[in-house]
Amino acid sequence: MKQKVVNLIEIGIQDIYGISLPDTECYIEIPSNIELGDFSLPCFTLAKMLKKSPKIIAEELCTHLKDNNNDSMISDVKAVNGYLNIFIDRIYFINQIIADVFNVSYGSSDIGSGKTICMDYSSPNIAKNFHVGHLRTTLIGNSFSKIYSKLGYKVVRINHLGDWGTQFGKLIVAYKKWSNKKMVEENGIEELLRIYIQFGHEAEKSPALNDEARDWFAKMENGDEEALSIWQWFKDISLIEYERVYTMLNIEFDSYVGESFYMDKVPALVSELKDKKLLVESQGANIISLDEYGMSPCLITKKDGSSIYHSRDIAAALYRKQTYNFEKCIYVTGMEQKLHFSQVFKAIELMGYEWANDLYHIPYGLVSMDGEKLSTRKGNIIYAEDILNEAVSRALNAIQEKNPDLKDKINTAKKIGIGAVIFHDLSNQLIRDVHFKWDDVLNFDGMTAPYIQYTYARSKSILRKSHIDNTDVDLTYLTDDISYELVKKLALYPDIVKDAAVKFEPCIIARYAYTLSNLFNKFYHECRILSADDQIRKSRIVLVNAVQKVISDSMSLLGIECPEEM
Ligand code: ARG
């Protein structure tokens, strides 16, 4: 519908002034006050282009649209202080939007068709635990992947595992000295963490251990069989643990190609950098100087010639561009890696690759749990798995209390608990820190997943009782203001999805799902639905059906499932 309005305005401008307003769509506003119309065009940009007052332009366009209005869509047009306000016929609008909503692909678009996005997210470090920070990148990256897929992009979900680096040399030394096969098999990552920490303590006393570790890492870089088989084993063990978290979250990746894959691509990078006269030797290491850009240098190879996080990332970007020819490559990590990505992107730009502009680092704030308790494990590391399990068990308690007769308690608790954690992470701007308080996260009232899920379950329950499943109903009875407001809210959904993608902010969708739910609950409390007169009842049920569809679709873009009953 917005597109139709845009077309009419564009034709009007062309007819009267013989010019075209570039990107007309961007200028069209949706007034929050219903009295100012359904769509509004501020005429100030046109005023500058035409050197004419916005007030006069609005009036001229208004007269033109009125004279040429042979469409039942527009019920009125007004010119107010330089704004052209367009009123859409309510019934026309309602019919159109409801029909759109029941179209399978409502909210989708083809703006991404034929284009690829590489989404680099989650990317935990092998042999280290999957903590709340990694949980955040996982949830954010998953949501982006869903949002961009909805917009028609092909998304390549990449788990850029931290599976290479000197730490593996340390681990091999520590394993040989203070652990054994059985201990690792029994305790998994916990054992790897334990020996890694022990290595730190021991190396303080005997620094020669560091040389041993460097030697083992050098062996790895040179393809030594023993070193690589221990490394692969540690990797397999770690992945089993990470997979548990991914399964709980229902998250999959297209690629688990991590840092190790790029190790042998660094020599080619080094020669390219040399050819392009970008490489400088500094104390035996190879660097790219970024002084000019106010950044510390980007390290490419260390003294012993081995690759490093930065060079592996540059090699990865080159490889991805070549393999996927991405339109955008998006990296989701904590704020602390801002400099790292600035250096990497700058290096790629200096190499002469214009597509350096298509690389985006999306940083996010810290997660803290001050004063909150988790029931398992000790220490100050917050494990993602523990948080998810705790959320599920708390959700289960809430269900026992509120609805002890519910059929599928365990699965419902999973959806509620995990959904609550996801929503809590995604409902604020990414850059903001997240403070974790169970009472907030699992609150059934407020801007939370359980509140929205409850609203969804409520709508489903109405639908079950209504025994109407066709949507082919006369909607002329949906004339009250709240119903109309709800339909207008539903109409915003496609723009909300696009906005979240363009601004890299899933919270735009989270907040939308919340306000839609709020409005629905207002409708539910103020309008009779099942007990209304026949025609009104039918049309309201169709509206309920449309709302539940958009609630669950918007939540799914965040990676959250809505239970049918709760
Ligand atoms: N493994 C890194 C970490 O845990 C994140 C990797 C992000 N992706 C990348 N291409 N550097 O901090």
Boltz pocket constraint, residues with backbone or C-beta under 6 A from the ligand:
constraints:
  - pocket:
      binder: B
      contacts: [[A, 120], [A, 122], [A, 123], [A, 124], [A, 125], [A, 160], [A, 161], [A, 162], [A, 313], [A, 316], [A, 331], [A, 332], [A, 333]]
      max_distance: 6.0
